[in-house]
């Protein structure tokens, strides 16, 4: 019998439906109440709750710092029933000036570093609200925003903060929800407020909507707390117009010359969200793995004065080329992917920059309207009481008589109401009135206060009746905040073209290229070998290892192509400047470091090409096969090489020469036999024949 009762309580449910329902509930919770910011105040729930807890703790910028553990405990116990570590992480981020453009929390103690160090435990650190975060909270007690019960119904928390400046754009945010993410960059406070004021001016003065172009003339682009520079305006354009865009950000670097004639690259500002110590580790790995050649030392000399990462270079390398390689392979150049997603009335929406400012101003209209109504009610209540005081003071003798002849307070009130036509509140205030109000000075004070209140009431009513006046109030208050907290841009925006290459940074000059039988190659300036007079002894052109000899030596230009043909019939190509420069006595670098050669593949012929002035390439193989191919067939050669000739099994390509199409060709065999023929006898064939 008992078993039957147990089985009665079992409900059979479909796994598919249950999973769908549960997952959708979870996804909606993450989207609406965790990962995404509200378009009005730009805060996620955890951030809003932290700031509200700090206000409740009276933890303002004019009070001493409080232990972070206390702030986190209050936030968790009253408003945010999640892990303390996630609350503390959010609090720390609000205080880090390399993370938040205008920090909302003023931290005291170890709050981490740009190297990715964590903040000290919350029992050691202290915090209070920063001055600008008081603008986020301004007028919250004047019924400007709705409050909602907290998770257990014992407290009230704000649905949104009044946010007296456009925090969503100013501080930006990033968050990953379910199936969507947001990544809004920070902006300059002055520029953002100026754009909001422009929208107000267009509405008030010209009665028209603002174009995105007008806003983009004012808001130049993101303004990252770490500075750096944005390359080009394309990514900014895309993000501001469509809500999505990729913004290229590059570190601020300078090339300095040291006393010994070497150069060093000094990095003073990094792209936003780049971890300095990981960046340095990445650079060191690139040098170790020979991906970048020419760096002799990397040091972090950062201090309280600012960031300074020093990269020392070998004497023979071009600093600009190394810098370009670093931009290419490390986070010295990074991409910030903008996704301007925020919650509008609880629904996630991709917004352009105009939408963001429009929704923000709509929120401000609501806040200022509600504040004005609140102030109006308070002013009317006070004016009503003062009116009662003035009636009493005009008839003070009679009032005193009535009060003295009454048995209790209730009777006194009733008589006053009947005699002077007062309200309950006025009669109560008169009964509670102190004797000092009877002095002449006090009476004058009451009259002045009453007249001021009447003027204020008229002003409040005007604001509520006229939308333009309301917008005027918002504009004035925004301008005050811009003046008080505004600062200069930290991030510069530079013109940029994607096709900048190392080539543009390299001087055109004559060079000597030499290569040995064992495949060591180097580049030397032409003036390494100067003309000698009669009796000259010659100079040493290269140090070689045992049994190695110089195989090729020729004059070319840094911007000319050099084609490398291998025994396997493949061809590779490099520009003159890509071959590392070495001193006269140096051996050079092994060619395998520069070309992606296959196992057993070695270079058998090198041809410098100045443009494509020669018409043909004439090739000869070990087994005596010759082939002539038009030089245009080799205009596009990949990094991994290209087939130049199809060889029979056991055959090898041994020599290649550039010809005009009218040259005579000599072929000499190992046994001393020779043939001479005009190259017109050989018809030209395709590249892979």
N, C-alpha and C positions, 0 to 999 in steps of 0.2 A: 504493500500500500504506500509505504513511504517512498519507494522507488518511483511509483507513478507520479507522485507529487513533484518529485525532482524533474522528471521528464516533461511535466506540464510547463515548467518554467523555461524550457529551452526553446529559443526562437531560431528558426532556420532562415538565414539571409543569404542572398547571392553574393559571392566573393567579389565578382566584377563590379556590381553596383556599389557595394560597401567601399571598395578601394577607390572607385571614382569619386564618390561623395567625400570620403575622408581626405583624399589628395587635393580635391578642389577647395575644400575648407581650409586646408593647410596653406595652399598657394595663395588664397585670398587674404589669409591672415598675414602672410609674409609681405604681400604687395601693399595692403592697406594699413598695416599696423606695425611694420618693422623696418623694411629696407628702403622705402622711398620717402622723399621729403614732400611736405605740403607746399604748394606753389605760393601760399600766402606768407609764411614765415621762413621757408627754406629749411625747416628742421625735421629730422626724423623723430618718432615718438620718444626714444631714449634720450635724445639731446634736449628735447622740450621739457621732459620730466626732470632731468638733472638741473636745468636752469630754474625751474619752478621750485624744486626742493631747496635750492640755494637761497632763493628769495624768501621762502618760508622760514629758513634758518637765520634770516636777517644777515646773510653772508655777502653784503655788498662791498663795493670798492673802497668805501670809507670805514669799513670794519676790519678787524684783524683777520688773517688767514685762519681757516678751520681745517682740521685733519680731513684728508680725502676719505678715510674710512667712515667718518661720520656722515659725509655727504652721500657716499655710495649706499651706506646703510639706510639712511632716510629715504633715498630714491627707491631702493629695493623694497623696503617695508611698506611704503605708502603708495607708490605709483607703478613700479616696474617689477613685476614678480618673475624676474629672470636671473641669470647668473651674475654674481658680483663682478667677475672679471670682465664681462662684456660691458657693464656699466662703467667700470673704471677705465677701460680702453677708450670708450667714447669721451669720458671726461678729460683724459690725457690729451686726446687728439684736439679737443677744443682749446687746449692751452699751448700747443706747440706752434711756435710762430713760423716754422718751415712747412707746416701742414695746413694751418688756417690763416688766411690772408689778414683778417682782423680778429685775433683771438677773443673768444667770448668768455674765457676763464683765465684768471691771473694765477699762474701756478708758482709755488714756492718749494724749492727742493729739486731733486733729480727727475725731470720729466722726459728723459730719453735724449737722443741726438739724431742728427741727420745721417749718422753712420748706421742707423737701425738699432742702436742700443735701446733696451726697454726702460721704461720709467721705473723708479724704485717702488717697492711695495706700498700700497695705499696707507699703511700704518705709519710710514715715514713722511709722506708728502703732504703738503697743505695747499689749499686753494681758496680763492674768493672770486666773485664775479668781476669781470673787467668793466671799465667805464662804458665802453660801447654796448656791452650786453644789457646795461640799464635802459638803453634805447629800445631794446627788444621787448623789455618788460613795461615800458612807460605806460602809465594809465591803466594797468591791468585791473586795479581795484575800482575803476570807474565804470564797471559793467560794459567794457568795450568788447569783450569776447565771451563766448559761451563756456560754461564749466560743465563737466560731466562727472558722474560718480566714478571713483577708482574701481580697481578689480574686485574689492570686497565691500564696496558701498559705504565705507567708513569715512572717506575723504572726498573732496572735490578736486578735479584737476582741469586745467584749461584745454580746450579742444585745439586751440591755436594761440600763438602769442600775438600781441598787438603789432610787434615788429615795425618800428617807426622808420626803418630804412629797408631797401630791397635785399634782404639777407641771402635769398636763394642765389642771386647772381653775384653778390658781393663776396660771399665766402665759398660759393660752389658746394658740391657734395658728390659723393660716389656711393653706389649701393647695388648689390646684386640681389634681385628678388627671384621669383620662380618664372622662368620664361621671358624675363625682361631685366634690363639693367639700366642704371642711370650713371652718368659721368659728366657733371657740370663743372666747368673750370671757374676759378675765382676771378673777380673783376675789380677794377679800381673803383673805390667808393664815390669819388667826385664825378667820374665819368658816368657811372650808373645813375646817380641822383640827377645829374644834368639831363640825362636822357628821359627820366621820369618827368622832370620839370618841362622839358620840350613837349611831351605828350599833353601835359596840363595846359601849357601856353597855346598850343594849336587848338585845343577844345574851347578854351575861354575866349581867346582873341579872334580866332578865325572860324570857330565852330566846325572844325573838320578833324578827321582821323589823321594819324601820323603815318607816314610811309616808313618802311623798314630802312630805306636808304638814309633817311634823316637820322635815325637812331644810330646807324652804322658810321655816320660822320662823327658822332659824339663818342660812342663806345668803340675805341679803336680795335680792341681785341682783349683776350684774357690778360690778367695781370697776376702772374704767379708770385707767391711769397718768396720763392727762391731766386727770382729774377730771371736770368738767361734771356735768350732772344727767340722770337718766333720767326720762322722762315716763310716769307710770302703771305699773301692774304687769302689764297684760295680756300684753305681749310676753314678759316674764320668765316668767310663768305658762306660756305656750305652750311656750317653749324648755325649761323645766325638766321639764315633764310629757311632752312629745312629742319633744323633741330638735330642734324647729324653731320659730322665732318671730322676729318683727320688733320690735326694741327701739328706741324713739325716744329719741335723745340730743340734748340742747340745751345750747348754750354758757352759761356763767355771765356774765350782763351786769348792769350797773348804770347807771341814768340819773342823771347829775350835772348840777347847775345851775352855769353858769359866772358869772363876775363881771358880764358884760354882760347877764345875764338869759337868755341862750340856754341850750339844753340840749345835753348830749353823752351818747352811749352809750359805755360803757367795757366792753370784753370782756376778761375775765381768765382764762377757761378754755375750751378748745375741745373739741368732741366727738372721740372716739378716731379716729385715722388721718386727721384733716383737716389738709391742708397750709395753713399760715397765709398764706403769700404768695399762693397761688392763690385763697384765700378773699378776700383783700383785692382782688386783681385782678378777681375776679368782682363784688364790690361796686362797684368803680369803673366797670366796664362797664355795670352796671345804672343807675348815675347818668347816665353818658354817653348811654345809649339812652333816657333819660327813663322807664324802667320804674319807678323809684322817684324821687319828687320831694321835695326838702326837705333833702338832705344837702349841706353846704357843704364839708366836708373830711374825709378819712380818713387817719389816721396810725398807724404802728406804733411804739409807744413801749416795746416789750419790752426788757428788760435782764436782767442776772444776777439781779435781785430777783424776776423773774417776767414773765408775759405781760401785755401791756397794749396793746390795739388801741382807738384813740379815733376815734369817728365824730361829728363836729360837725354840729349841725342848724340850720336856719333858725329864726328866732324864732317864725314863725307856724305851725309844724307841731307836730302832736301826737307826742311822742317814742315813745309806746307803739304808735301806729299804724305808724310807720316800723320799729320793732323787730319788730313782727309781720310786716311785709312782708319784712324781712331773713330772719326765720325761714322764711318761705314760699319765698323765691327763692334762698337761699344755703345753704351747708353749716353755717351757724350752728345750724341744726337738721338732724340727719342720722339715718339709720336704720341700725342695726347688725343685719344679717340673721344670726341664729344658725343654724348647722347643726352639731349636736353629733355629728360623725362621727369615729370612731377605729378603729384596727385592734385586733380582739380575736382572739388566736391567728392573726394574719395575715389575718383576714377583716374587710373594712370593715363597720361596723355603726353605725346611728343609735342613740344612747343617751340616756336621760333622766339627770337629775342623780344619781338613786339608783344607776342602773347603773354610772355612772362611779366613784362612791365604793366601790361593792361590788367591782368588778373591781380597784380600787386596793388595797383591804384584802386581797383574795385574794393579790395580788402580795406585799404586806408579810408576810403569814403565811408565804409561801414563803421570802422573804428571811430573815426572823428564824429560821425553822426551820433553814435551811441554815447560817446563821451560828452558831446554837447548837450544831449538830452539829460544826461546825468547831472552835469553842471547846472543846467537850467532848473531842474527840480530842486537841487540843493539851494540854489540862489533864491528861488521863489519861497521855499520853506523858511529860509533865514529872513528874507525881506518881510514875510508875514509876521514873524516874531517881533522884528524891529518896529514894525508898524504898531503892534500892540504896546511895546515899550513907550513909543512916542505919545500914544493916546493916554497912557497911564501918567506920563510925566506932565502932560498938559493939565491933568486933573488930579494931581498927586494928593492933595489934601483929602479929597473925597475918597480916593482909592484907599488911603491909610485908614480912614474912618470905617469903611466897609470891612476891611480885613480885621481891624481891632474888634469890631462888634460881632464878628462871626464866631460860632462855636468851634468849627473845624475848617480844614482846608477845603473840603468839598462844598461847604456852604458858602465860603468866601468866593470860590470860583463861580458858583451858580449866580451869586449876586452881581459879580463883575460882568458876567456874560449878559445878564438881564439889563443892567444899567447902561453899559457902553456898546452893546452889540458885538462883543468880541467872540472869537472862536475858542474852543476848548484848549487848543495849544497855546493861544495868546494868553488866556486867563491863567493857565498853569505857569507860563514863563513869568507873568507879573507877580504871582504869589511867591515864586522862587527868587525874585529880583533882589539883589543886594542893596544895602543902603547907599553904597558908594555911587550907584547910578544916579543918585539925586544931585551930585555935585555938577556944577556948570560944565566942567571939562568933559565929564562922562557923557553928558547930554549931547554935547557937540560931536563927540566921537560917534555916538549912535546915529545922529543925523547924517554925518559924512558917510558912514558905512552904508546906511540905507540908500542914499543918493547914488553911491557907487554901484550898489547891487541893482538898482533900477536900470542904470546904463548898461550893465553887463547882461541883464535879462533881455533888454532890447537887442543887444548884439547877438546873443545866442539864438534868438528867434529869427533874426535876419539870416544867420548862417544856415539854419534849418530850412528856411523858406527858399533860399537861392543856391542852386548847385554850384554856380560860379564862385560864390563867396566861400563855399565849402572847399572847393579845389584850391582857392587862394590860400586858405589856412594850411592845407596839406603842403602846398608849394613852399610857404614861408618856413614851416617846421623842417621840411627836408633840407632846405638851403642852410639852416642853422646847423644841422647834423653834418652836412658836407664841410662847412667851415671849421667845425669843431674837431672832426676826426679825419678829414680828408688828407691824403698825402700824395706824393708824386708817384708816377708809374715806376714799377721796378723792371718790368719786362719790356724790352724794345722790340719793334717789329721791323724786319729788314726785307728789302726786295730780294727775291730768290727765284732762280730758275733751276728746275730739276736737272738740267743737263750740264751742270757745272762739273768739269772733270779735272783730274790732276794736270792735264795738258795746259790748261789756261794759266796755271801757276808756274809753268816751267819755261825758262829762258831758252830761246833758240840759239844753239851754239854748236860749233864743230867739235866732234869727239873722236877718239880712237878706240875701237873695240878690238880686244884680242882674246883668242880662245886657244886652249891647249888640247893636245891629243886626248888627254884623260877627261876633258870636258869642263875645265875651269875657265870661267869667262869674267871679264871685267871691262869697265868703261873708264877712260882717262881723258882729261881735257887735252885738246890738241897741242897746247903750249908745253905739255910735259916733254915733248921731243922737239927741241929747237935745232935749227940748222947749225952744223959744225964747220969750222974752217979746216984748211989743209992740215994734216997732222992730228986731227981730232981722234980721240981714243974710243969714241962711242960711249953710250950709257946703257946701264942695265934696264931692260924693259919689263922684266917680270922675274919673280922667284918661282922656280918650279920644283916639284918633288922628283925623286929619282925616276929615271926612265921616261920623264914627261918632256914634251917639246911643244913649242908654240906652233899651232897648226894653221890658224887664221889670224890675220891682222889687217884691218882696213879702216879707212876714214869715212865717217858719216855724220849725220846731224841728229841732235836729241829728238827731233820730231819726225825723223824718217822711220819707216817700217824696216824691221830686219826679219827675214824669213829663215827659219831653221828647218832643213830637210833631214830626215833620219834614214837609217839603214832599212827601216821597214816600209819606206815609201810614203811616210806621212809628213805633213808640213805644219809647223807652228809659227806664230808671228808675235812679235813684241815691238814696242816703240823703243827708240834709242835710250830715252830717259829711264825706262823701266829696268834696265840693266844697272845693278848697283855700281856706284863709282868707287874706285879704289886707288890707292897710291901706286907709284911706279914699281915699288918693290913687292907689293902685295900679290898673292896668288890669285885672288878673286874668289867668286863663289862657284860651287858646282852647279852646272846647268840644270840638274834635276830639281834644284830648289826653285827654279823659275818656270820650267815647263813641266806639264803633266805627262811625263814620258811613261811608256809602258815598260814592263820588265824586259830587260835585254835590248831595249831600244837605245841607240846612241846617235848623236848628231853627226852627219857626214858632210854637210854643206851648209854654208851660211851666205845669204845674199841680201845686201842692203838695197832697199828700194826707195828712191826719192820720188814719191808719187808713183805713178805707173807709166814712166816715160819709156821704158823698154817695152818691146812688143811681145817677146816670147821667152819662155824658159826651156832650155835644152837639158834633158836628163840622160844620164848614162848609168847602166847597171853593171854589176860584177860579171854577168854572163854576156856582156857586149850588146845589150839591147839599148837603142836610143829612142827618145820620145820628145816631141816638140809640142808645147801647149801654150795657148794664148795666156798672157799674164793676167788678163781680166778675170779668168776663172778662179783666181786666188784673192779676189777683193774682200770676201767675207770669210774670215777664218775664226772658228770658235776657239775658246780657251783650251778645249780638250784636243785640238788639232783637227786636221782634215786629210783625207786620202789624196795623195798627189799622183800616185801611179799604182797600178795593180801589178804585183810581182808574181812571177812563176815560183814554184816551190824551190827553195834553196838559193834563190837569187836575192841580191841586195842592191839598194840604190847607193851608188858610190860618189856621184858628183852631179852638181846642177850649176848651170851658168845662165845669166840673163843675156839675151841676144836681141839684135835689132831686126832680124829676119833676113839679113843679107850677109851675115858673117860666114867665114870659113871655120869648119870644126876640125880639130885634131883629136884623134883617139890613139893612145899609146898603150901597148900591152905590157904585161910583166916581163915578157921575153924580149922586149925591145922592138917589136913590130909596130908599125905606125900606119895610120890612114888619115887622109885629108879629103874633105868633101865640103861643098857649099851647103848651108843648112836648107836651102830651097829644095834640095833633094829629098828632105824629110817632110811629109805633109803633117800639118798640125792636127792633133787629136784631142779628145775631151779629157777632162781632169782625171777621171777614174779609169781610163783605158789602159 
